[in-house]
């Protein structure tokens, strides 16, 4: 049985992963001109997702080399969240 605090932290990280996936999909749809970035609904969703994801992605981007327009910072953040989650679960079950 997990510690309730650890369970809440893990749940928040899972929810944030969904936000990251939504941001990645929307940014790809905008980049490939599948959706119109100037449509008001798309602008609002993009702004909200950017405001939610940028504070954690910005520090990671500082340390990454320029990969020619490819942003792998969300992948690194997801891997970091998975590492933190497994570490928390491992030590809370001991």
MIDREN-544610 format. One record per residue (C-alpha): residue number from 1; x, y, z; residue in one letter. Coordinates in steps of 0.25 Angstrom, whole numbers, plus 5000, padded with zeros to 4 digits. Layout:
<rs>
i/xx/yy/zz/aa
NUM/X/Y/Z/a;
...
</rs>
This chain:
<rs>
i/xx/yy/zz/aa
1/5000/5000/5000/x;
2/5006/5013/4996/x;
3/5007/5025/5005/x;
4/4996/5035/5002/x;
5/5005/5046/5000/x;
6/5013/5038/4990/x;
7/5000/5034/4983/x;
8/4996/5048/4981/x;
9/5010/5052/4975/x;
10/5010/5040/4966/x;
11/4996/5044/4961/x;
12/5000/5059/4959/x;
13/5012/5054/4951/x;
14/5002/5045/4942/x;
15/4993/5057/4940/x;
16/5005/5065/4936/x;
17/5009/5055/4926/x;
18/4995/5056/4919/x;
19/4997/5071/4918/x;
20/5011/5069/4912/x;
21/5005/5059/4902/x;
22/4994/5069/4898/x;
23/5004/5080/4897/x;
24/5013/5071/4888/x;
25/5002/5067/4879/x;
26/4996/5081/4878/x;
27/5010/5087/4874/x;
28/5012/5076/4864/x;
29/4998/5079/4858/x;
30/5001/5094/4857/x;
31/5015/5091/4851/x;
32/5009/5082/4840/x;
33/4998/5092/4838/x;
34/4987/5082/4841/x;
35/4981/5092/4850/x;
36/4980/5107/4849/x;
37/4988/5114/4859/x;
38/4981/5127/4858/x;
39/4967/5121/4861/x;
40/4963/5126/4875/x;
41/4960/5113/4881/x;
42/4974/5107/4877/x;
43/4981/5120/4882/x;
44/4974/5118/4895/x;
45/4978/5103/4897/x;
46/4992/5106/4892/x;
47/4994/5117/4902/x;
48/4988/5109/4913/x;
49/4997/5097/4910/x;
50/5009/5106/4908/x;
51/5007/5113/4921/x;
52/5006/5099/4928/x;
53/5018/5092/4922/x;
54/5028/5103/4919/x;
55/5032/5105/4934/x;
56/5037/5091/4935/x;
57/5042/5090/4920/x;
58/5050/5103/4920/x;
59/5061/5099/4930/x;
60/5063/5086/4922/x;
61/5064/5093/4909/x;
62/5076/5101/4915/x;
63/5084/5089/4916/x;
64/5081/5082/4903/x;
65/5089/5085/4890/x;
66/5082/5091/4878/x;
67/5077/5079/4870/x;
68/5072/5086/4858/x;
69/5058/5090/4862/x;
70/5055/5077/4869/x;
71/5051/5079/4883/x;
72/5053/5066/4892/x;
73/5051/5073/4905/x;
74/5037/5067/4907/x;
75/5043/5053/4906/x;
76/5054/5056/4916/x;
77/5043/5062/4925/x;
78/5035/5049/4924/x;
79/5047/5040/4926/x;
80/5050/5049/4939/x;
81/5036/5047/4944/x;
82/5037/5032/4942/x;
83/5050/5032/4950/x;
84/5044/5040/4961/x;
85/5031/5032/4961/x;
86/5039/5019/4962/x;
87/5048/5024/4973/x;
88/5037/5029/4981/x;
89/5029/5016/4980/x;
90/5041/5008/4983/x;
91/5045/5015/4995/x;
92/5031/5016/5000/x;
93/5028/5001/5000/x;
94/5041/4998/5008/x;
</rs>
